[in-house]
């Protein structure tokens, strides 16, 4: 595979799944002390990656969960954030200024702070009650964050008696690192062609639903816009028919992210429409990838993980085809803003 270090990828994702037990221990401690709600407070892309886990807890548990914008919450406040809150802050660098500010805000209100990060010697890890450190970089962080957030939510459900299959789910999730390498190998023969179809379009409409919507949003905003300077219009598939459909015509790129959870029919509907009105439709469907030993319910949980690992391969080809490295920035961390 082009520009891919398999050993590095396996090391990082194995590190992510190895966090399951430590996360479960920390969650159990929080619940034993009376924690009665959960906040995911990630900045930018890291915050988006918390949304599938938020959706799972919101739909499968009665435990209240909030996924908020750190920069906003420190200005507006939040009545539910208090000493009985578990606050999860993901930050790969451990230095994100908005995340440091929200940690201070949550700490002042007595919340218990769990940080997911790549470094143990940075401000967020140093200030956390529980720091879960797994080194990663931009091309490997999505899977790592998705999985660790999922472990937090599954643990909460386990201790509340809402996840009787917890042991099986965790056991299957721990086999993912090697299986994700297999998924990368499955997409690689088509990755250059997929990237070629993306590289020259003036903009892309990108849609998903359920657990795939956050990855659609993330790929548009954090990869195509930030890392490739390509204009995108991410839209939830349920909102596709309330405005965005009027932009669809021949020559307009529509990219659809299809997963395997209950929201899949929403993307099916967008696909059925787009096939009639644009000649530039690309569907990325997790069902088309083999995952030996993974049950249907786990496949539904990890649809965004699969999409992230698929699009890493596409992006690797995209940066070469466009002669635009994914690390190139004009403004991000380069100018004051």
CORLIN-V591013 format. One line per field, one symbol per residue. ss: DSSP state (~ for helix, > for strand, _ for the rest). phi: phi as a letter, one per 20 degrees, with the letter a starting at -180 (. if undefined). psi: psi as a letter, one per 40 degrees, with the letter a starting at -180 (. if undefined). Layout:
ss: ???
phi: ???
psi: ???
//
This chain:
ss: _____~~~~~~~~~~~~__~~~~~~~~~~~~~____>>>>____~~~~__~~~~~~~~~~___>>>>__~~~~~~~________>>>>>>>_____~~~~~~~~~~~~___>>>>>>_____~~~~~__>>>>_______~~~~~~~~~~~~~~~~~~~______~~~~~~~~__~~~~~~~~~~~~~~~~~~~~~~~~___>>>>>>_~~~~~~~~~~~~~~~~_____>>>>>>_______~~~~_____>>>>>>_____~~~~~~~~~~~~~~___>>>>>~~~_______~~~~~~_~~~~~~~~~~~~~~~~~~~________________
phi: .flcdffffffffffffffgfffffffgffffengcaccecdemgffffefffgffffedbeffcccdegfeffeembfeebfdeedddebffmcgffffffffffffenfeddddbebeddgfffeffcdddbgbcgfcfggffgfffffgfffgfgfemdcfegffffffffefgfffffffffegfdfffffffefdffaceccbblfeggfffffffedfffecldfccfbfgfegecpfgfeebgnefcdddddcdfeggffgfffgfffeccecdcdddffedfcgneffffgffdgffffffffffffffffffelcgfefcecgldcfb
psi: hhfhgddddddddddddeedddddddddddddeeheihhhgihbddddeedddddddddeiehhihhihddddeddihdehaeeihhhhhhddeehddddddddddddeeihhhhhieheeiddddeidhhhhhhiideeddddddddddddddddddeefegdfddddddddeeddddddddddddddedddddddddeidihhhiaibeeddddddddddcdddeefhhighhhddedefdddeehihehhhhhhhafaeeddddddddddddeeieghhhhhddehhghehiddddddedddddddddddddddddddefgieehiddhfdih.
//
